[in-house]
Amino acid sequence: MPKKFMKRYLPSREKVQAMQSLGFLGDILNEPNLWHINRHSVARAFLIGVFFCFIPMPFQMLAAAFFAIWVNANLPLAVVLVWISNPVTMTPMFYFNYKVGAWALNRPVLSFDFQLSWPWISERLLDIGIPLYLGSLIVATLAACVAYLAIQYLWRRKIRTDWRDRRQARKEVRPPSRNQAS
């Protein structure tokens, strides 16, 4: 995996610990596994970050950070991955989640004639909210599992390729032995 790329763009432990707003966490941020970039911590970070990016809820980054700390995943990566759902991608993602939820519940997809009024929201909350959250759970679980397995596979593949390349380079550099020369 692009370990150097991740180290270059993810904040360091020292940088995060220097933030005064996170002082209430105390020694939790001193856990070294939260900052390591290895196959397991990165795969868990992808699992958590991708899961929470598909869940429509406020403070997705806090939830991702909490779970990353809980399972010793790479903390900065888990929090950054939540931003897959950003103001540009949120609408199509959640509409797709709603359609999946409506399909799973065998309900028709309702047309969205949105009105910013309390009566409209309270009237439509259950009609839209239940399929949206069910679809979000389905899509989030599937996408998170695929991301976890993909990172595990790609990381292992990269290591095998590096080993093979190093072995090949050693064979090319190694001088012929005395037995082969005679």
C-alpha positions, -999 to 999 in steps of 0.1 A, spaced: 0 0 0 11 36 -4 25 39 31 47 69 23 17 87 6 -5 81 37 23 93 61 27 124 40 -9 135 40 -23 122 73 -17 142 104 10 129 128 3 119 164 22 149 176 1 173 155 -32 158 168 -20 157 204 -10 194 202 -46 204 195 -59 219 227 -95 210 218 -87 173 221 -71 176 255 -101 160 272 -91 127 256 -59 125 277 -38 94 273 -61 78 248 -43 94 219 -10 80 231 -20 45 220 6 37 193 -18 14 173 -40 44 165 -12 59 144 5 29 129 1 23 92 0 -14 87 -24 -38 69 -46 -44 99 -50 -9 112 -56 5 77 -81 -21 68 -100 -15 101 -99 23 94 -114 17 59 -141 -5 75 -150 21 100 -147 52 78 -166 38 48 -193 24 71 -199 58 87 -197 78 55 -229 60 43 -249 66 75 -269 98 75 -262 112 110 -247 143 125 -211 140 138 -200 111 116 -164 120 123 -169 117 160 -185 83 157 -157 71 134 -131 84 158 -148 66 187 -149 33 169 -113 37 156 -101 41 192 -122 12 203 -108 -13 178 -73 2 174 -78 13 138 -57 41 122 -75 71 137 -67 98 112 -75 76 82 -109 65 97 -119 101 103 -107 113 68 -126 85 51 -159 97 65 -155 127 41 -164 104 12 -198 117 20 -194 154 16 -218 181 4 -212 172 -32 -217 134 -29 -242 133 0 -273 137 -21 -267 109 -46 -254 86 -19 -284 90 4 -309 89 -25 -293 56 -35 -295 44 1 -332 54 2 -339 34 -30 -321 3 -16 -342 6 16 -374 10 -4 -365 -20 -25 -357 -40 7 -390 -31 23 -409 -36 -10 -422 0 -10 -425 23 -39 -400 50 -43 -417 83 -33 -411 114 -54 -394 142 -36 -413 174 -36 -394 188 -7 -408 217 14 -390 232 43 -419 232 67 -425 213 99 -458 197 87 -441 183 56 -411 169 76 -433 153 103 -456 138 77 -428 124 55 -403 115 82 -414 78 86 -422 74 49 -387 84 39 -367 79 71 -372 41 76 -362 32 40 -334 57 41 -319 42 73 -324 6 64 -309 12 30 -280 31 46 -273 2 69 -274 -23 40 -251 -2 18 -228 8 46 -223 -27 57 -217 -40 22 -194 -12 12 -174 -14 45 -169 -51 42 -158 -48 5 -134 -19 15 -119 -40 43 -114 -71 22 -101 -50 -7 -75 -33 15 -64 -67 29 -61 -82 -6 -43 -52 -21 -19 -49 8 -10 -86 6 -6 -85 -31 18 -55 -28 39 -73 -2 41 -104 -24 51 -83 -54 78 -66 -34 91 -99 -22 92 -113 -57 109 -82 -70 135 -83 -42 142 -120 -48 146 -114 -85 169 -85 -79 191 -106 -56 193 -133 -82 204 -108 -108 230 -93 -85 244 -125 -70 277 -135 -87 279 -171 -99 291 -196 -73 324 -214 -77 307 -247 -84 288 -232 -113 320 -216 -128 338 -249 -132 
